[in-house]
Amino acid sequence: MPGSGSTDSSTRTMGVLTVGGLVAVTAYTVALGSNGWLWFGWVVLGLITLGMVATRST
């Protein structure tokens, strides 16, 4: 498949951002208390990442 390398790269980048976002939101929650908007944003980011992974594997 032509162009699959860039798709793999962008999917990997999204995965790294998602994991980094989870670490950041968790650290914020521990330090300053829970913020529902931050968790909502992380869930949306996670769903986008899962969507990218699902479309890449088909």
C-alpha positions in Angstrom: 0.0 0.0 0.0 1.6 3.3 -1.0 1.6 5.9 1.7 1.1 3.4 4.6 4.4 4.5 6.2 3.1 8.0 6.8 -0.1 6.6 8.2 1.8 4.4 10.6 3.9 7.4 11.6 0.9 9.6 12.3 -0.9 6.8 14.2 2.2 6.3 16.3 2.4 10.0 17.0 -1.3 10.1 18.0 -0.6 7.1 20.3 2.3 9.0 22.0 0.2 12.1 22.4 -2.7 10.1 23.9 -0.4 8.4 26.4 1.3 11.7 27.2 -2.1 13.4 27.6 -3.1 10.7 30.1 0.0 11.2 32.1 -0.5 15.0 32.1 -4.2 14.8 33.0 -3.5 12.3 35.8 -0.7 14.5 37.1 -3.0 17.6 37.0 -5.7 15.6 38.8 -3.3 14.5 41.6 -1.9 18.0 42.0 -4.9 20.2 41.6 -8.0 18.1 41.7 -10.1 16.6 38.9 -11.2 18.7 35.9 -14.0 17.1 33.9 -13.1 19.0 30.7 -9.5 17.7 30.8 -10.8 14.1 31.1 -13.4 14.7 28.4 -10.7 16.1 26.1 -8.5 13.0 26.8 -11.3 10.7 26.0 -12.0 12.4 22.7 -8.3 12.2 21.9 -8.3 8.5 22.8 -11.3 7.9 20.6 -9.7 9.7 17.6 -6.5 7.6 18.1 -8.6 4.3 18.3 -10.3 5.4 15.1 -7.0 5.9 13.4 -5.8 2.5 14.5 -9.0 0.9 13.3 -8.8 2.5 9.9 -5.2 1.6 9.5 -5.7 -2.1 10.3 -8.4 -2.5 7.6 
